[in-house]
Amino acid sequence: MFTPQGPTLRELAVQALSSTMRGYDLLAPKFDRTPYRTPDRVLDAVERAVRPLGPFARGLDVCCGTGAGVGVLRRLCDEQATGVDFSAGMLAVAQAGHAGTAGGPSVGWVRADARALPFAPAFDLALSLGAFGHFLPRERPGLFAGVHASLRPGGTFVFPVGAPPAVGSRAYWSLLGFDVAMRVRNALWRPRFVMYYRTFPLPEVVDDLVHTGFEVRLLPLEELGRRPDGSPRARLVVATRR
């Protein structure tokens, strides 16, 4: 992260002391050169798992950031791929990155809060990649309801979820330490910057999706490997609007 191409320590500190939206506006020009961007191997695994669920005409990338998920939608959808995000800076980088790309569906960009999506039920496919840590658990039902309302009947909402790290592992303590530090920061400093790694447990997420009106199934993302106990390292949540 601390390379000549990525954000400096000072830039990250300024971002961390800003609001969530302002922080991403500041980080946007260098976001794709940080570990926060969804890795290509995850994008490829999601694309290959979703393709057999189609065909799809119109796709929506919820919290699109710099547009990595829109690239997936452009390869999966026949008519249109739309990215929505609340950060003007991230949308500007996304739009520039996809400008002038020939072929495929049309591409659109909308600035909006994912907790209040402004769409009619027009999409066959919605996806989201790596954004759910920015929503508190109490906000999930509203978020999922907005996605549900944006999908046509029978439309599909997909997102990958990694397996939680083993209790006591280095990753476990790293994520716990990050979340504790973030809670302390938000208790002492305003505006808040919402980003947590341990507030999206899969059983509770599935319950929220079902209560919203989705039928849910889980597909293992085999390309991302399995843990020593044989369970998949990541799953694709496939939620279908009834």
Rosetta blueprint (number, residue, H / E / L):
1 M L
2 F L
3 T L
4 P L
5 Q L
6 G L
7 P L
8 T L
9 L H
10 R H
11 E H
12 L H
13 A H
14 V H
15 Q H
16 A H
17 L L
18 S L
19 S L
20 T H
21 M H
22 R H
23 G H
24 Y H
25 D H
26 L H
27 L H
28 A H
29 P H
30 K H
31 F H
32 D H
33 R H
34 T L
35 P L
36 Y L
37 R L
38 T L
39 P L
40 D H
41 R H
42 V H
43 L H
44 D H
45 A H
46 V H
47 E H
48 R H
49 A H
50 V H
51 R H
52 P H
53 L H
54 G L
55 P L
56 F E
57 A E
58 R E
59 G E
60 L E
61 D E
62 V E
63 C L
64 C L
65 G L
66 T L
67 G L
68 A H
69 G H
70 V H
71 G H
72 V H
73 L H
74 R H
75 R H
76 L H
77 C E
78 D E
79 E E
80 Q E
81 A E
82 T E
83 G E
84 V E
85 D E
86 F L
87 S L
88 A H
89 G H
90 M H
91 L H
92 A H
93 V H
94 A H
95 Q H
96 A H
97 G H
98 H H
99 A L
100 G L
101 T L
102 A L
103 G L
104 G L
105 P L
106 S E
107 V E
108 G E
109 W E
110 V E
111 R E
112 A L
113 D L
114 A H
115 R H
116 A H
117 L L
118 P L
119 F L
120 A L
121 P L
122 A L
123 F E
124 D E
125 L E
126 A E
127 L E
128 S L
129 L L
130 G L
131 A L
132 F H
133 G H
134 H H
135 F L
136 L L
137 P H
138 R H
139 E H
140 R H
141 P H
142 G H
143 L H
144 F H
145 A H
146 G H
147 V H
148 H H
149 A H
150 S H
151 L E
152 R E
153 P E
154 G E
155 G E
156 T E
157 F E
158 V E
159 F E
160 P E
161 V E
162 G E
163 A L
164 P L
165 P L
166 A L
167 V L
168 G L
169 S L
170 R H
171 A H
172 Y H
173 W H
174 S H
175 L H
176 L H
177 G H
178 F H
179 D H
180 V H
181 A H
182 M H
183 R H
184 V H
185 R H
186 N H
187 A H
188 L H
189 W L
190 R L
191 P L
192 R L
193 F L
194 V L
195 M L
196 Y L
197 Y L
198 R L
199 T L
200 F L
201 P L
202 L H
203 P H
204 E H
205 V H
206 V H
207 D H
208 D H
209 L H
210 V H
211 H H
212 T H
213 G L
214 F E
215 E E
216 V E
217 R E
218 L E
219 L E
220 P E
221 L L
222 E H
223 E H
224 L H
225 G L
226 R E
227 R L
228 P L
229 D L
230 G L
231 S L
232 P E
233 R L
234 A E
235 R E
236 L E
237 V E
238 V E
239 A E
240 T E
241 R E
242 R L
